[in-house]
Amino acid sequence: MPDDDRVAHLHVKRGNGWSRLPIIRDLRIAVGWQKGMLVTGLVLCVVFLCIAIFAPVIAPYGFSQIKGADGVAFPTQAPPSSEHIWGTTVGGYDVFSRTIWGARTAVIAIVIAVVLSIFIGVFLGLLSGYFGGWVDRVLVVIADAIYAFPSLLLAILMAIVISGGQSSLWGGILASGISITVVYIPQYFRTIRAEVVRIKDAAYVESAKVVGASTWRILTKHLLRNSTRTLPVILTLNSSEAILTLAGLGFLGFGIEPTAAAEWGYDLNRSMADVTAGIWWTAVYPGVAIVLIVLGITLVGESLNDLADPRLRARKSAGEVIGAIEDTSVDPTERPGMSNEAVAALDTPSKPFRVIGGDASSDGYAPNSKEMRHE
């Protein structure tokens, strides 16, 4: 048996713990334009997250501040200058400060809306898909009824019911977050329910029932783990929709009061009259902020959706194996592309043989030979 030492020294390379994290793993799998989309989206999201966290440090003024430290009021509708780099609004607010503080409001509203939607939608989806019966029918009818409503109209109705249209910072954020939550619960519910219905009769679930596992353990350990693989994609796409819904509520006057928090949709509403008068800076910067953060989240979501395709993973894995065949070979002298030569060598006898008892008696191959002996 040839060179067992070489086989003994072979080892499988494993990545460290960081390489197995979801986003890091996706970055390693992504190739070409998909990797470019994912990196671009992540950069935009990280930038806006940092802006939201460090808004008090970045913004030179408060979101509702209309006077300087000397007590002098800010000029209204002032063009960009050294004192107000993005100008001021009709109310005397600094556009740059309002835009920076608006990132924090958007991030908080997204977190509240998405977290509530996931917890409620996933929990109801597990119950509906596993138990079935009248519970499933009632929940499906309610989810379909909510899903049939236009999302923005439903969010407006919920905002009016919860806060009367406008509220303080946390009251307005909670109202907006809960309004968006009601809109997106059916999406998580339907996704989880479909997965649970598909896998609840699997062999490992039946085995868990046989060994006496509790219903809660089956739901959380066996069904939940195997039915939430598509949630990251839905989460990112819903986050971008939540930004637009929040901006729509503020634009229509059902969002947060301007003195309670900075909100991009409200700023766009107040800048409509300014644009017709040639005052462009009050609308451009909040609008660009909405476009960029929605673009970043959407790029991440679309990239994750593409990477969830198993055919892409198979192509990438095959490419890695072909490219590294030299490293995985037992014989270090082997090289990629040498398979034809190897097959030819196997077909050729390594030693000459003599034909005995046939029609010919010579070195080589005799078609009618009865015995061949290697010399």
N, C-alpha and C positions, 0 to 999 in steps of 0.2 A: 504494500500500500504506500503510495508516494507521499513523502514529506508530511507527516501528520503534524509537525510543529507549526507549519504555516496555517493549518486549520485551527489549531489550538490558540493561535495568537489573533485570530479574527475577532472583532468585536463590533457591536452595533452602536453607532453614534446617536446619542440622545440629546435633545435640546435642553437647555436649562428651564427653570420655572417660568421665567419671563416669556420665553418663546411659546408657551402653551396658553398664555392669556388670550382672550377672544380677539381683541383688536390686533395684538402683535401677531397672532397666528394668521389672521386675515391678511396682514401686510406681507407675511412670508409667502402666502399662497398666491396673492394677486400678481398679475403680470400685465405688462403693456399699459394700455389706456385705462384698464381697471385699477391698476395701482396708482396711476396719476390722479384719477377721480377720487380714490379713497384718501390719498395723501392731501390733496387740495381741500377736500371736505373736512378732514380732521384739523388741518391748520386753521381754517376759518372758524370752526367750532371752538378750538382751544383759545384763539384770540378773543372771541366774544366772551368766553367764560372768564378769561383773565380780566377783561374789561369790567365784567359784572362784579367780580370779586374786589377789584381794586378801584372801583368807581370813586370812592371818597378821596383817593390819592390822585387820580387822573383828572377828575373834573375840577376846574378852578373855582366854580361857584356851585351853590346848591341848586337842586332842580326847581325850587320855587323862589329863588333869590332874585330880587329885582333892584337891589341897591348894593353898592360897593361897600368896602370897609369904611370909607369916609362918609357914608350916609347919603351920597349922591345917587339918585336913581339912574338906572341904565337907560340909554336912549332906545326908543322903540323903532323897530324895523331898520336898525343900523346895519350897513353892509359889513362884510368881513374886514376886520382891522387887527392891529396888534393887541388891543385890549379884549376884543371879542373875535376870535379867529374865524368863527363861522357866522358871525353876525348875531343879531337879536331878533326876537319875534315881535308881533304887534303888541303883546302884553309886556314887553321889556325883558323877557327871559333870554338867557344866553343859550343859543342853539347848540353849541358844542357840549355844554354841561347837561342840557336836557337829553341829548342823544346818548351820552355816556351813561347817565342814570337810567335811561330807558332800557339799556341792556340788562341791568339788574332786575328790573320789573319783569322783563320778558322771561328771563331764566327762572325766576321764582315761580311765575305762573305756569311755565312748562313743567317744572318738577312736580308741583302740586297736582296738575291735571293728569300727567302721565302716571304718576305713582298711584293715585286714586283709581284711575281707569284700569291699570294692570291688576291691582289687588282685587277690586270688585269683579272685573270681567273674568279673570282667571278662576276665582273662587266659584262664581256662578256657572262657568263653563264646566268645571270639574263635577259639580253636583248634577248638572243637567245631563251631561254625557254618561256618567256612571250609573245613576239611578234610573234615568229614563221615566217612563210612565207619565202621570199627570204633571209632575214637577217639570219634566222636560217640555211638555206641550205648552204649559203656561209661560215658562221663561222664553221659549222660542217665539211665541206670539208677541210678548212684550218687547223683545229685542227687535223683531221685525217692524213693529209699529214705530219704535223710536228711530230705527234705521231709515224708515220711509220719509221722515221729516228732513227738510233741508237743514244742514248742520248749523249754518249761521242763524237761521230763523229760530231754531231750537235754543241756541245759545242766548239769543236776545230775550226770548221768553223766560228762560231760567234766570238771567241776570235781573230782569224786572221783578220776578217773584222773590229772589233772594235779597236783593239790595235796593229795589226801587229804581234801578237805573244807574245810580252813581253812589260811591261810598268812599270811605277812607282808604288808606294804603292797604292794610291787611284785609279789611272788609271787602274792598274792591278786588284784591287779588284772589281772595277766597271765592268771591262771587264768580269771577271770571274762570278760576280753576275748576270750580264745581260745574259751571255751565259747560265748559269744554269736556269735563269728565263724563257728563251724561251723554254727550254726543258720541264719545269714543268707546264707551263700555260695550256696546253691541259688537264692535269689531273684535275685541279680545275674546268676548264670550263665544262668538261663532267660531273663531279659529280654534280655541281650546276644546270646545265641545266636539267639533269634527274630529280632532286628533284623538280624543278620549274614546269616542264611539268606535274609531278604527282599531285601537289597540287594547280595549278593555277585555276582549276575548282572547288575547294572546296567551301563549303557553306559560310565560313567566307570571302573568297575573293569576291564571288559574292555579299555578303551583303555590303562589302566596296564599290563596284562599284555602287550599288543601292543608297547608301547614298551620292554619289558624291565625294568619295575620289579620289585624284589625282593619276596619274600613278606613280609618284615618291613615294608617300606615300605607295601605294600598294606594290611597289617593295621593299622598305626598311623596312617597318614595318611588313608587313604580309608575304611576300615571303622570304625575306632575313633571318628573324629570324627563320623560320621553315625549311630552306634548308641548313643550315650550321652546323648541328649537327655532321657530320662526318669529318668536317675540321680538328679538333685537331689530329685525327688519321693520316690523310694524311699529315698534317704538320710535324709531328714527323718523319714519314717514309721518306718524301722527304728531311728532314734535314740531315739524315744519308746518303742518296744518294748524296746530295750536297757536303758533306765532301769528299766522294769518287771521285766525278767528279772533284772537285777542286784539289785533290791530283793527279788525272790522268792528268789534264792539266799541273800541275807542273812537273810531272814525264816525260811527253813527251816534255817538253821544251816550252810550250805555256802559262805558268803561269806568276808569278810575278818575276821580276828581284831579284837576291839574295841580292843585295845591297839596295833594296827598302823595303823589308820586308822578314821575315822568313816564309817559306812555306814548309810543310812536304814533299810534293811530289817532290819538287826540291831537297831537301836533300837526299831523297831516290835515286833519279837519280844519284847524285854525289857519292853516296856510293856504287854503284854496283861494281866498280873496286876494292874498298877497301875490299869487302867481300871475293873475290877470293884470296886476299893476307893475309887473316886472321885478318883483321881489322874489327871486328864485331860491335863495339860500334857506328860507324857512321850510321849504318842502323837499329840497333835494337830499339833504343829509339824513333826515329820518327815513325817507323812502329808500335811499341806498342802504341804510343799516338793515331795514327789513329784507331787502333783496339779498344781501350778502349772507345773513344768518340763515335764511330759508334755503339759499343755494348750498351753503355748507352742509346743513343737515340732510338735504335731499341727496347730495352727492354721496354722503356716507351711507344713507339708506339704500340707494340704488346699487352701490358697490357691494354692500353686504348681500343684497338680493341676488346679484349675479354670482357672487362667490358661494352662495348656498346651492348652486347648481352642481350636482355630483359629477356631471360630465366634464366640467371645467377642472375639478379636483383630480379626476382621472388623467386628463391630458397633462396637467402640471406634474403629477406624480410620475407618469411615464417619462416625461422629459427629464426629470431629475435622475431616474434610474439609468436611462440611456447615457446621459452625460457623465455619470459616475461609474460606468461599468468597469473602467480600468482599476478604480480603487476597490471595487468589490470582488474582483477576480482572485481566485486562489493562486493561480499561476501569475506572478508579476510580469512574465514575458509576454502574456497575452495582450492584445490591443483590440479596440473596437474595430469592426469591419473585417476581422480575420476568420469569420465563421466558414466561408467557402474554402479557404485553404485548409482549415482543420478537417472538414468533411472529406476533402480530397486526400488528405494524408491517411485518414482512416480506411479509405477504399483501396489504398496501395499497400501490398504486402511489404512488411519490413525486412523479410529475409527471402532469398531465392528458394525455390522448391523444385524437386525433381519428380517427374511423372513416372510411375511404375505400373506396368501392366496395361497400358493403354495402347492406342493406335500409334502414338509417337513416344519417343523417349528422348526428351530434350528439356532443357531448362525453360520454364515458362508455363503457359497455361495450355492444357489439352482439353478440348471439349468433351471427349469420350473417356477421360481418365477415370480409373476406378480407385486409385489410391494416390494421395499426394503426401510427400514427406518433406518437411523442412530440413534443410541442411544446417 
